[in-house]
Amino acid sequence: MTLKLYAHPFSSYCQKVLTALYENGTPFELRKLAHDDPQVMAEFAALWPIKRFPLLVDGSRTVMEATVIIEYLGLVYPGPVRLLPAAPLAALEVRAMDRFFDNYISTPQQKIVFDSMRPEADRDPLGVADARAMLDTAYGWLNDVMAEREWAAGDHFSLADCGAAPFLFYADWTHRIGPAYPHVLAYRKRLLARPSFARAVDEARPYRSYFPLGAPDRD
Ligand SMILES: N[C@@H](CCC(=O)N[C@@H](CS)C(=O)NCC(=O)O)C(=O)O
């Protein structure tokens, strides 16, 4: 049975799952979400009316939410790279860092981007200022954590790094990670050098013009 992933290469949450799939060389069929492919869009809408992607389909089972998809892959299609440690407390640390990147890096980053896509009159400057403040706070906290670590949860690349990679990638484009956060910048560089994420970034290059704030000429 071929795994099907409904996703788009430029989406950060999709890159989170693609990084996990590439880490383990897990075979899958990409059902690329594109408005000029109504068949795929209709399949996706029927499977998941919430219409947030990525979405994994394994036979009769539908798995939503990037984190849950990665945990599912580890349980049902384990590969050489274990992305969630077997020891419960070590796994808890990975999950805590995964939540940190979703809630305090990706969520404020997306707030800024989505706000920029609204008509001028519907914008939310206070919400955007709060999101920028949250990113500064999150960069500061992460800088202290990463002073002591190679990967998000310690010595081993994990689920938390799968999310950190695209979220820090786009966060820097949205609200620059300044020189006050050298350990975050060095970590982002390590993530970009990781072959699994580097592949996801390369596959998304053709779509850079989609970035609503304008993609910078780097990375
Ligand atoms: N909580 C979801 C978030 C997924 C998400 O926000 N995906 C974005 C793409 S990066 C999306 O579906 N955007 C479409 C929309 O907001 O309508 C997860 O972890 O998978």
The ligand as an SDF file (V2000), in Angstrom:
LIG
                    3D

 20 19  0  0  0  0  0  0  0  0999 V2000
   -1.7560   22.1800   13.0900 N   0  0  0  0  0  0  0  0  0  0  0  0
   -1.4870   21.8550   11.7040 C   0  0  0  0  0  0  0  0  0  0  0  0
   -1.1270   23.1320   10.9890 C   0  0  0  0  0  0  0  0  0  0  0  0
   -1.0310   22.9440    9.4980 C   0  0  0  0  0  0  0  0  0  0  0  0
   -1.0490   24.2720    8.7480 C   0  0  0  0  0  0  0  0  0  0  0  0
   -1.3090   25.3590    9.2860 O   0  0  0  0  0  0  0  0  0  0  0  0
   -0.7960   24.1590    7.4550 N   0  0  0  0  0  0  0  0  0  0  0  0
   -0.8860   25.3220    6.5850 C   0  0  0  0  0  0  0  0  0  0  0  0
    0.1820   25.2110    5.5180 C   0  0  0  0  0  0  0  0  0  0  0  0
    1.7960   25.4810    6.1930 S   0  0  0  0  0  0  0  0  0  0  0  0
   -2.2160   25.3410    5.9300 C   0  0  0  0  0  0  0  0  0  0  0  0
   -2.8880   24.3240    5.8710 O   0  0  0  0  0  0  0  0  0  0  0  0
   -2.6410   26.5000    5.4120 N   0  0  0  0  0  0  0  0  0  0  0  0
   -3.8740   26.5900    4.7030 C   0  0  0  0  0  0  0  0  0  0  0  0
   -4.8210   27.5440    5.3290 C   0  0  0  0  0  0  0  0  0  0  0  0
   -4.4770   28.1600    6.3420 O   0  0  0  0  0  0  0  0  0  0  0  0
   -5.9310   27.6750    4.7890 O   0  0  0  0  0  0  0  0  0  0  0  0
   -0.3450   20.8230   11.6420 C   0  0  0  0  0  0  0  0  0  0  0  0
    0.4430   20.7490   12.5860 O   0  0  0  0  0  0  0  0  0  0  0  0
   -0.2630   20.0590   10.6600 O   0  0  0  0  0  0  0  0  0  0  0  0
  1  2  1  0
  2  3  1  0
  2 18  1  0
  3  4  1  0
  4  5  1  0
  5  6  2  0
  5  7  1  0
  7  8  1  0
  8  9  1  0
  8 11  1  0
  9 10  1  0
 11 12  2  0
 11 13  1  0
 13 14  1  0
 14 15  1  0
 15 16  2  0
 15 17  1  0
 18 19  2  0
 18 20  1  0
M  END
$$$$
